[in-house]
Each structure stands twice: as structure tokens, then as C-alpha cells.
Amino acid sequence: MDILSSTAQQLTDQAQRLSAITGLVKSSPRDRIFLVMGKTGSGKSSFVARCTDKDVTVGHGLYSCTSDIDAYSYIIPGQNRCIHLIDTPGFNDTNRSDIETLSVLASYLGASYANGVSIHGIIVLHPITDNRMSGTSMRNVEMIKKMCGWTSYENLVVATTMWPPRYSFSNSGSGSYLDTESQDQDRAALEKRETELFTEERFLGELVARGARVFRHNKNGRRDANEEMFSARQIVSHLITESDTSMPPALRLQREIIEERKTLGETSAGMAIAGDLYKARKEHEKQLRDLEEDLKGQLAQADASHVAELEDLKADIQKKLKKAEEEKESLRKSMTELHEEEERAWEEKIQTLDKQFREQIAQKEEELEELEDSIREIREETMSMSSRWSFEADKEYEGHENIVKAAREEVVQAKDAHEKLKAQTGNITNGLANGMAAGVTTAIVTGGMLLDLRYSISNRLIVAMDSHVWGSSMCGHVE
């Protein structure tokens, strides 16, 4: 399977998995949905992969930029109980703004709440290898608190990740251990760091003090798939037990977006981001004023080289100010606008993929045509040079024919993959988006406004027609 075909399949699979969050696929009351959160690089995707025994991949180019939220599930053996783990994007990421991250989370979590899909617990991952509680880690903890708004955290666990192996063997071939005393000291330092993390209120201490349970994921540090799966499922098992005993309340972010019909910037998490944006904007404006004063001085001194350097800095600051203003506007988005934005993002990815397929098919057809012309010329030249078609010429012609045959197969495969994408496009856009659209509909009705239900009903009919495609390999059933 080439990259395009693989990307198309991944896109379809992701939309299918996400339908469990949006409520398109209705789960059993015994099923559970847990968020996996933490900063980028804390091991969220690896944790989800080991726990669900699924291939959790970032994907190729186009696919990897879709939404950065995904869902994977597994069945508990002997219990016929489906567990969904939601792999979420981290805050304070260098590749995306906090507003973009919050927008994605608000879109899907808002839709889930509006459609009656409960979040049963949260797994917060933190790499023990971090020398200190970085700004990125603290930012993620702050945003998790703002999103949750819980008074107690019995349905939340904090798991440290990336513990080193207890002992390592020497590479000398003797089989002896390396300096175990040094490794013991290193581990003692990590355990001391762990204690600080869970006792300091400004770090993770507040979560623990309010009932969060602490785990060490894969505490022995061995790269053993079975051990890692056992460790991950042990953590999940704790949350299952807690949720069976006492269901957690809805997330504050969900209530704010759906029940209170707040814009993104009016939510607690959004206000935290808005505060940072305000500080950043004021700092950029000050830098800009200072630069303009410097520019006046340099122009008076006719220092052209330094003026050019200052102009570049000024352009960079102006660019940052423009981005800050755009992000400020993003905070004004409602649930309806968030849904429409996410739907447009998926449609754009599909359109881009469709265009790439068409270009690939056209290229392969052109190559095939050139090969067919070439083999036709070879046959004609060989026939004109000899009155008899020799055995050697026959073998040579057969080799060329095999090349052409392979090219024909590539064209057929590309066209088949493209047709498959077109056939699934309705499932992706109507399926994933409709779950979110239904969430928007519920949110509006909850707000007491009149609503024309024709749009929602017609979408549900489309989903029902496509349900035979999505209902086979998933926990729950398509409604």
C-alpha cells in the first residue's frame, strides 16, 4: 500500500474511532471512556498503544495534521466491556497554539456531552525524566484543572512515565551488571523528584491532595510489551473501579460550552489563555515601541546596516502581534463555530487527498501510455529486422510486457484506492461531523431556542444508510 492509500485508510479509520466520542456510536452503559492527557512527549500515544494493543501512529504528512485527537479501544477479556482511551493533544506545544488545542478539545468534548457520552476519568502522564517541573508541564496541569473544575479527583490518576531500567547489562559480553551503585543513586534522585511532584501544591500536589491516585507506569523500565500492557491496564482498571463506585461529574469545559453556551474565551480554560495573550500582546507592543525609538536614532545616525536589522525585528514583532490578534478572535468562537471549523478542516483534508489521488492517477496513466508506446515500437522494430520472431526476441518482449503489466496494475490499484476514498467520504464527513452537529443541536435546544430540526434529521438518515459500513468493527452500535 502506497502512502496515499495508507493516508486515506488512516483518515477513514480515525473518523470511525472518533465517532465513539461524538456519540454517533452508542456504547453500552458498562463501557468506559478515559482521557489521556499530559504534555507533548510524556508518552501518551505509547501508553494508549500498549494498553489497547493497537498501532497508534502519527501518520504521514496530511493525516498527521488533521486534529491531533484520537480514540482507541479494547475489550476486557471475559467481561464484554469496551474501554475507550482518548489520546489528546498537549498544551504549550511549539507546533500549535493553546487556543488551537483548546478548540479541538472543546469541539469533541462538547459534542460528547451534548450527545450523552460521559467521560469516566482522566489519566495524566508526566515523564519522571524531566529534571524539573517545566513551564510546559505546569501549563498542562493548570489547563487540566481549568477544564475539569472538579472539587475532588478520585476519578483522575497521575502516572509517571519513562522510568529507567533498574539495572543494565554490560556490553562487554561478560554479562556483569554496570555500576549498580550509581544506578541506585540515580533512581533515588528520581524518587525524590517524584515525592516533590506529588507534595508541592504548585506542581501536582493539589490533585493528589484532592484524591488523585499516583502510579508509576512501567516502573521497572523494561521495554517489554506485555509488562507495559499490564502496567497500563492496571492504571485503567483503577479508574474503572472508581467510576463503578462513583461517576465523576461532567467536565467544567463541557458544561460551559453546552449548558451555559459560553464562547471559548468565556470558559475557565479560555480565560487563562486570554490572560496570557494579553500579557504577550502588551510585551510585544512595548518591544515595538522600543524598536521604533531605536530606529529613529539609527536613522539619525545613518547607520543603514543596523537599521535593516531593526526593521527585521520590527517585522517579526508585528507578525507576532497579528497572530495574537487572530488568536484573540478565536476565543470568541461558540460551539457552533467550533463544530463548523472542525468540519471544514476534515473536508479540506479530504479534498486535498482527492486532488493528490487524481494527480497520482494521471501520472501513472501517462507513464503507462509511454510504456505501451515503447513496447509497440520495440515489437515493430524487431519484426522489421527479421522475418522470423526469434526465441530471444520473444523473451525480451515478454520482459517488457511484464513491466507494462505491472504499470497497468498500479493504475488499477490507484483508481481502486481513489474510489474507496470517494465511497468513504460520506462516512467521514457525515459520520464524524453529524455526531458533532447533533451536539450543537442539543446545545441550542438546551439553551431554550427554537430550532428547525430538518438539518439534524436529514443527517441522521444519511448516517443510518451508512451504518452498515461503520458498525462492524467498533464497540457499541451506530444510532
C-alpha positions in Angstrom: 0.0 0.0 0.0 1.5 3.4 -1.0 1.5 6.5 1.1 -1.7 8.0 -0.4 -3.7 4.8 0.1 -2.4 4.4 3.6 -3.2 8.0 4.4 -6.8 7.6 3.1 -7.3 4.4 5.2 -5.9 6.1 8.3 -8.2 9.1 7.8 -11.2 6.8 7.5 -10.2 4.8 10.5 -9.6 7.9 12.6 -13.1 9.2 11.8 -14.6 5.9 12.7 -12.8 5.8 16.0 -13.7 9.4 16.9 -17.4 8.6 16.4 -17.3 6.9 19.8 -16.6 10.4 21.4 -19.1 12.3 19.4 -22.0 9.9 20.2 -22.6 8.6 16.7 -21.7 5.1 18.1 -23.7 4.4 21.2 -21.8 2.5 23.9 -23.1 0.1 26.5 -23.6 1.7 30.0 -20.8 -0.6 31.2 -18.3 0.8 28.7 -15.9 3.4 29.8 -14.2 6.4 28.2 -11.0 7.9 29.7 -9.0 10.9 28.6 -5.2 10.5 28.4 -3.6 13.9 29.0 -0.2 15.4 29.5 2.4 17.5 27.8 3.8 16.6 24.3 6.4 13.9 24.8 5.0 12.5 28.0 4.3 9.1 26.4 0.5 9.5 25.8 0.5 7.7 22.4 2.8 4.9 23.7 0.6 4.4 26.7 -2.5 4.2 24.6 -0.8 1.8 22.1 0.3 -0.6 24.8 -2.9 -0.5 26.7 -5.2 -1.1 23.7 -2.7 -3.3 21.8 -3.3 -1.1 18.7 -1.0 0.5 16.3 -1.1 4.2 17.4 0.8 6.1 14.7 1.2 9.8 14.0 0.8 9.1 10.2 2.0 10.7 7.1 2.0 14.4 6.3 -1.6 15.2 5.6 -3.1 12.8 8.0 -0.9 13.9 11.0 -2.3 17.4 10.8 -6.0 16.5 11.0 -7.0 17.2 14.6 -4.4 15.6 17.0 -7.1 13.9 19.0 -7.9 10.2 18.5 -9.6 7.3 20.2 -8.6 3.7 20.6 -10.4 0.9 22.4 -10.1 -2.6 23.7 -12.4 -5.2 25.1 -11.7 -6.5 28.7 -11.4 -10.3 28.3 -14.3 -12.2 29.7 -16.3 -9.1 30.6 -17.6 -7.9 27.2 -16.8 -4.4 28.3 -15.3 -1.8 25.9 -12.7 0.7 27.2 -12.0 3.8 25.1 -8.8 5.8 25.6 -8.8 9.3 24.1 -5.3 10.4 23.1 -5.4 14.2 23.5 -3.0 17.0 22.3 -0.9 18.7 24.9 -0.9 22.4 25.8 2.1 24.7 25.4 3.2 22.8 22.3 5.7 24.5 20.0 3.8 23.3 16.9 0.4 24.6 17.8 -1.1 27.3 20.0 -3.0 26.7 23.2 -6.1 28.1 21.6 -5.9 25.5 18.8 -5.5 22.8 21.3 -8.4 24.0 23.4 -10.6 24.4 20.3 -10.1 20.8 19.3 -10.8 19.6 22.9 -13.9 21.8 23.2 -15.3 20.7 19.9 -15.2 16.9 20.7 -15.8 17.1 24.4 -18.7 19.5 23.9 -20.3 17.2 21.3 -19.8 14.2 23.5 -21.5 15.8 26.5 -24.4 17.1 24.3 -24.9 13.6 23.0 -24.9 12.0 26.4 -21.4 10.5 26.2 -19.7 10.5 29.6 -16.0 10.9 30.3 -15.4 8.5 33.2 -11.9 9.5 34.2 -8.6 11.1 33.3 -5.1 9.8 33.1 -2.4 12.5 33.4 1.0 11.4 32.3 4.2 13.0 33.5 7.8 12.0 32.4 9.9 11.3 35.6 13.0 12.1 33.5 12.1 15.8 33.5 14.8 17.5 35.7 12.2 19.9 36.9 8.5 20.8 36.6 8.9 22.7 33.4 6.7 25.6 32.3 5.1 23.2 29.7 4.2 20.7 32.4 2.9 23.3 34.7 0.8 24.8 31.9 -0.7 21.4 31.2 -1.6 20.8 34.8 -3.2 24.3 35.1 -5.3 23.7 31.9 -6.4 20.3 33.1 -7.6 21.8 36.4 -9.4 24.6 34.5 -11.1 22.1 32.1 -12.1 19.7 34.9 -13.4 22.1 37.6 -13.8 19.1 40.0 -13.8 19.5 43.7 -12.3 16.1 44.1 -10.1 14.0 41.8 -10.8 10.4 42.8 -11.5 9.7 39.1 -8.1 11.1 38.0 -4.8 9.3 38.1 -1.3 10.8 37.7 1.2 8.3 36.3 4.9 9.0 36.0 6.4 7.6 32.8 9.8 6.9 31.3 11.3 5.2 34.4 14.8 3.8 33.5 15.6 0.1 33.8 16.6 -0.8 37.3 19.8 -2.5 36.1 21.6 -2.6 32.7 23.9 -5.3 31.5 27.4 -4.6 30.4 28.1 -4.7 26.6 31.4 -6.4 27.2 29.9 -9.8 26.9 30.7 -10.8 30.5 27.1 -10.4 31.4 28.0 -8.5 34.5 25.9 -5.5 35.7 27.1 -2.0 35.2 27.7 0.3 38.2 24.6 -0.6 40.2 25.5 1.8 43.0 25.4 4.7 40.5 22.1 3.5 39.1 20.6 3.2 42.6 21.7 6.8 43.3 20.0 7.9 40.0 16.8 6.1 40.9 16.9 7.6 44.4 17.1 11.0 42.8 14.1 10.2 40.6 12.1 9.0 43.6 12.9 12.2 45.5 11.8 14.2 42.5 8.6 12.2 42.4 7.9 13.0 46.0 8.3 16.7 45.3 6.0 16.5 42.3 3.2 15.0 44.4 3.6 17.0 47.5 4.2 20.5 46.1 0.8 22.1 45.6 2.1 24.3 42.7 3.1 21.1 40.9 0.8 18.0 41.1 0.3 18.1 44.9 -3.2 19.7 44.7 -4.5 16.9 42.5 -3.1 14.3 44.9 -4.4 16.1 48.0 -7.9 16.1 46.5 -8.0 12.3 45.8 -6.0 11.6 42.7 -4.2 8.3 42.8 -0.5 8.0 41.9 1.0 5.3 39.7 4.4 4.5 38.2 3.8 3.3 34.6 6.2 0.6 33.7 8.2 1.2 36.9 10.9 -1.3 36.0 11.7 0.5 32.8 11.9 -2.7 30.7 10.9 -2.5 27.1 8.6 -5.4 27.3 5.3 -5.1 25.5 3.5 -7.5 27.9 4.8 -5.7 31.0 3.9 -2.3 29.6 0.4 -3.5 28.7 -0.1 -5.0 32.2 1.0 -1.7 33.8 -1.2 0.5 31.6 -4.3 -1.7 32.1 -3.7 -1.8 35.9 -3.9 2.0 35.8 -7.1 1.9 33.7 -8.5 -0.8 36.0 -8.3 1.5 39.0 -10.3 4.2 37.1 -12.9 1.6 36.1 -13.3 0.6 39.7 -13.6 4.3 40.8 -16.2 5.0 38.1 -18.2 1.9 39.0 -18.3 3.2 42.6 -18.9 6.9 41.8 -19.3 8.5 38.4 -17.4 11.8 38.0 -19.3 15.0 37.2 -19.1 16.4 33.7 -16.1 18.4 32.9 -16.4 22.2 33.5 -15.4 22.8 29.9 -18.3 20.7 28.7 -20.9 22.4 30.9 -19.6 25.8 30.0 -19.7 25.2 26.2 -23.1 23.3 26.2 -25.2 24.2 29.1 -24.0 27.8 29.6 -23.4 28.4 25.9 -20.2 30.2 26.5 -17.7 31.1 23.8 -14.3 29.6 24.0 -12.8 32.7 25.6 -15.5 32.8 28.3 -14.7 29.3 29.6 -12.3 29.0 32.6 -9.6 27.4 30.4 -10.2 30.1 27.7 -9.9 32.9 30.2 -6.5 31.5 31.3 -5.3 31.6 27.7 -6.8 35.1 27.2 -4.8 36.3 30.2 -1.6 35.0 28.7 -2.4 36.5 25.3 -3.0 39.9 26.9 0.4 39.8 28.7 2.1 38.6 25.5 0.4 41.4 23.4 1.5 44.1 25.9 5.0 42.8 25.9 5.1 42.8 22.0 3.7 46.3 21.9 6.4 47.5 24.3 9.1 45.9 22.2 7.7 47.5 19.2 7.7 51.0 20.8 11.3 50.5 21.9 12.3 49.3 18.5 10.7 52.3 16.8 12.7 54.6 19.1 15.9 52.8 18.3 15.1 53.1 14.6 14.7 56.8 14.8 18.1 57.1 16.5 19.8 54.8 13.9 18.2 56.7 11.0 19.5 60.0 12.5 23.0 58.4 12.6 22.6 57.0 9.1 23.6 53.5 10.3 22.0 51.6 7.4 23.2 48.1 8.5 21.7 48.4 11.9 18.5 49.9 10.6 17.9 46.9 8.4 18.4 44.6 11.4 15.9 46.6 13.4 13.4 46.6 10.6 13.6 42.8 10.5 13.0 42.6 14.3 10.1 45.0 13.9 8.5 42.8 11.2 8.9 39.8 13.4 7.2 41.6 16.3 4.4 42.8 14.1 3.9 39.2 12.9 3.6 38.1 16.5 1.1 40.9 17.2 -1.0 39.9 14.2 -1.0 36.2 15.4 -2.0 37.3 18.9 -4.9 39.3 17.5 -6.1 36.3 15.4 -5.9 34.1 18.5 -7.9 36.7 20.4 -10.6 36.5 17.7 -10.5 32.7 18.0 -11.6 32.9 21.6 -14.9 34.4 20.6 -16.0 31.2 18.9 -19.1 29.4 20.0 -19.8 25.6 20.0 -21.5 26.0 16.6 -18.5 27.8 15.1 -16.0 25.3 16.6 -18.0 22.5 15.0 -18.1 24.2 11.6 -14.4 24.9 11.8 -13.6 21.2 12.6 -15.9 20.0 9.9 -14.2 22.4 7.4 -10.8 21.0 8.4 -11.8 17.5 7.7 -13.4 18.4 4.3 -10.2 20.3 3.3 -8.1 17.3 4.1 -10.3 15.0 2.1 -10.3 17.5 -0.8 -6.5 17.7 -0.7 -6.2 13.9 -0.6 -8.7 13.6 -3.5 -6.6 16.0 -5.6 -3.4 14.1 -4.8 -5.1 10.9 -5.9 -6.2 12.4 -9.2 -2.7 13.7 -9.8 -1.2 10.3 -9.0 -3.6 8.5 -11.3 -2.9 10.9 -14.2 0.9 10.5 -13.7 0.6 6.7 -13.6 -1.6 6.7 -16.7 0.9 8.9 -18.6 3.7 6.5 -17.6 1.7 3.5 -18.7 0.9 5.1 -22.1 4.6 5.8 -22.6 5.5 2.2 -21.8 2.8 0.9 -24.1 4.1 3.1 -26.9 7.7 2.0 -26.2 6.9 -1.8 -26.3 4.9 -1.3 -29.5 7.9 0.4 -31.1 10.2 -2.4 -29.9 8.0 -5.1 -31.4 7.7 -3.3 -34.8 11.5 -2.7 -35.0 12.2 -6.3 -34.2 9.7 -7.6 -36.7 11.2 -5.3 -39.5 14.7 -6.5 -38.8 13.9 -10.2 -39.1 11.3 -12.1 -41.0 11.2 -14.5 -38.1 10.3 -13.8 -34.5 13.2 -15.4 -32.6 13.1 -17.0 -29.2 15.4 -14.3 -27.8 13.2 -11.6 -29.1 10.2 -13.3 -27.6 11.9 -13.4 -24.2 12.8 -9.8 -24.4 9.3 -8.8 -25.5 7.9 -10.8 -22.6 10.1 -8.9 -20.1 8.8 -5.6 -21.5 5.3 -6.8 -21.4 5.7 -7.7 -17.7 6.8 -4.2 -17.0 3.7 -2.8 -18.8 1.5 -5.3 -16.9 2.9 -4.1 -13.6 2.3 -0.5 -14.6 -1.3 -1.4 -15.5 -1.8 -2.9 -12.1 -0.5 0.2 -10.4 -3.1 2.3 -12.3 -5.9 -0.1 -11.3 -4.8 -0.1 -7.7 -4.6 3.7 -7.6 -8.0 4.0 -9.1 -9.4 1.4 -6.7 -7.9 3.3 -3.7 -9.4 6.6 -5.0 -12.8 5.0 -5.4 -12.6 3.7 -1.9 -11.8 7.1 -0.6 -14.8 8.6 -2.5 -17.1 5.9 -1.2 -15.9 6.6 2.4 -16.1 10.4 2.1 -19.7 10.4 3.1 -19.0 8.2 6.1 -16.2 10.5 7.2 -17.9 13.9 6.8 -21.5 12.8 7.5 -20.5 10.3 10.2 -17.9 12.2 12.3 -19.4 15.7 11.7 -23.0 14.6 12.3 -22.1 13.5 15.9 -20.8 17.0 16.4 -23.7 18.6 14.6 -26.1 16.7 16.9 -24.2 18.1 19.8 -24.7 21.6 18.5 -28.4 20.9 18.0 -28.7 19.6 21.6 -26.8 22.6 22.9 -29.1 25.1 21.2 -32.2 23.2 22.4 -30.8 23.2 25.9 -30.4 27.0 25.7 -34.2 27.3 25.1 -34.0 28.5 21.5 -36.4 27.4 18.7 -34.7 25.2 16.1 -35.5 23.8 12.7 -34.7 20.1 13.1 -34.8 19.2 9.4 -31.0 19.5 9.1 -30.3 17.2 12.0 -32.9 14.7 11.0 -31.7 14.5 7.4 -28.2 13.9 8.6 -29.3 11.1 10.9 -30.9 9.5 7.9 -27.7 9.6 6.0 -25.8 8.1 8.9 -28.4 5.3 9.2 -27.8 4.5 5.5 -24.1 4.3 6.1 -24.3 2.4 9.4 -23.5 -1.0 7.8 -20.1 0.4 7.0 -19.2 1.6 10.4 -21.0 -0.8 12.7 -18.9 -3.9 12.2 -15.5 -3.2 13.9 -16.5 -1.0 16.8 -17.6 -1.2 20.3 -21.3 -0.2 20.6 -23.7 0.4 17.7 -24.4 3.2 15.2 -27.5 5.0 16.2 
